[in-house]
Amino acid sequence: MKIVVCIKQVPDTKGGVKINPDGTLDRGSMLAIMNPDDKAGLEAALRLKDQYGAEVTVLTMGLPKAADVLREAIAMGADKGILVTDRVLGGADTWATSTTIAGALRNLEYDLVITGRQAIDGDTAQVGPQIAEHLGLPVISYAQDIKIDGDKVIVQRQYDDRYHVLEAKMPCLITALSELNDPRYMTPGGIFDACEAEITTWGRADLKDVEDCNLGLAGSPTKIAKASDKVRKGAGEKIVADSPEDGVNYIIGKFKEKHVI
Ligand SMILES: Cc1cc2nc3c(=O)[nH]c(=O)nc-3n(C[C@H](O)[C@H](O)[C@H](O)COP(=O)(O)OP(=O)(O)OC[C@H]3O[C@@H](n4cnc5c(N)ncnc54)[C@H](O)[C@@H]3O)c2cc1C
């Protein structure tokens, strides 16, 4: 079985967010981590490999430093890493991102493509299903459990406070939830292998059946009008009133003072 896991390097938002004047994230200057849902997707692939035997390839699109998440994945047990990086792919929205990743996947053989449900920076949860659409693959999203039965996947799809059991014929695409599992740690041997591992690097020229008009910032229908880091407000004012009425009157007074009402 051949599994490809799409992993995204995302800013570790705990360290604060830096924005470029054009509204895109200044990814080069921020600490970066593997997107949590993608790590669960990778762990799911590694468990299928342990159980059924599989070759696990990890693929990321991003700046050259995104190779770091591929090495982390190899240190966890992935077999191969592919970095898709090219200046013309920069500033991509979800349409351009999914077009790029689909163009890369067309060079690969796979039975299963796993993406995260959502990236913690863009937060759109659009790329996974979009990749499936580009490649004409069945897609099951919000996976909280994955099993293989011959040429089919059996997936528990999270749905509010319950789940649906869905099956799809392979090849297909699954989007993974971080609730799916507790990802394993990198092993010392794995870290050593990851340092030695050769990362395959692809650029625009290696993408199959994609048009320039659908790539990068220029090929992105979504234009970010303005992006800003949320302003951290000071602590609110604590009111101790003798009675609820007094409290309400005090708040109304404040609203009037601030011309809210
Ligand atoms: C604050 C902010 C708001 C944004 N809003 C929008 C918007 O409204 N519309 C829009 O089109 N774009 C938007 N973008 C741009 C968007 O983040 C990028 O297009 C991004 O590459 C993909 O979207 P996402 O982060 O929402 O990913 P999601 O759709 O949430 O990602 C789902 C999964 O797809 C895979 N994946 C996503 N990106 C990559 C990658 N580069 N490499 C490998 N796998 C990947 C991962 O497995 C990931 O878990 C926004 C970006 C930011 C920072």
The ligand as an ORCA input file, in Angstrom:
! r2SCAN-3c Opt
* xyz 0 1
  C      -4.966     34.381      8.610
  C      -5.103     33.740      7.240
  C      -6.347     33.706      6.639
  C      -6.475     33.111      5.376
  N      -7.714     33.076      4.802
  C      -7.840     32.484      3.599
  C      -9.118     32.392      2.977
  O     -10.125     32.853      3.511
  N      -9.215     31.793      1.760
  C      -8.130     31.288      1.139
  O      -8.274     30.753      0.042
  N      -6.903     31.342      1.692
  C      -6.744     31.941      2.903
  N      -5.517     32.003      3.477
  C      -4.380     31.432      2.768
  C      -4.285     29.959      3.140
  O      -3.841     29.864      4.443
  C      -3.279     29.284      2.279
  O      -3.793     29.131      1.040
  C      -2.871     27.922      2.762
  O      -1.813     27.448      2.022
  C      -3.919     26.851      2.696
  O      -5.026     27.124      3.427
  P      -5.198     26.753      4.980
  O      -4.020     27.192      5.726
  O      -6.516     27.246      5.404
  O      -5.192     25.155      4.955
  P      -6.372     24.131      5.311
  O      -7.337     24.017      4.197
  O      -6.953     24.400      6.661
  O      -5.428     22.817      5.356
  C      -5.996     21.548      5.389
  C      -4.893     20.545      5.161
  O      -4.351     20.665      3.839
  C      -2.958     20.352      3.853
  N      -2.188     21.546      3.459
  C      -2.562     22.850      3.483
  N      -1.550     23.650      3.059
  C      -0.505     22.806      2.776
  C       0.832     22.987      2.325
  N       1.308     24.206      2.055
  N       1.624     21.896      2.161
  C       1.144     20.648      2.409
  N      -0.111     20.387      2.864
  C      -0.911     21.454      3.028
  C      -2.609     19.973      5.298
  O      -2.725     18.586      5.470
  C      -3.693     20.718      6.090
  O      -3.987     20.159      7.351
  C      -5.349     32.567      4.726
  C      -4.109     32.609      5.349
  C      -3.986     33.174      6.590
  C      -2.662     33.165      7.255
*
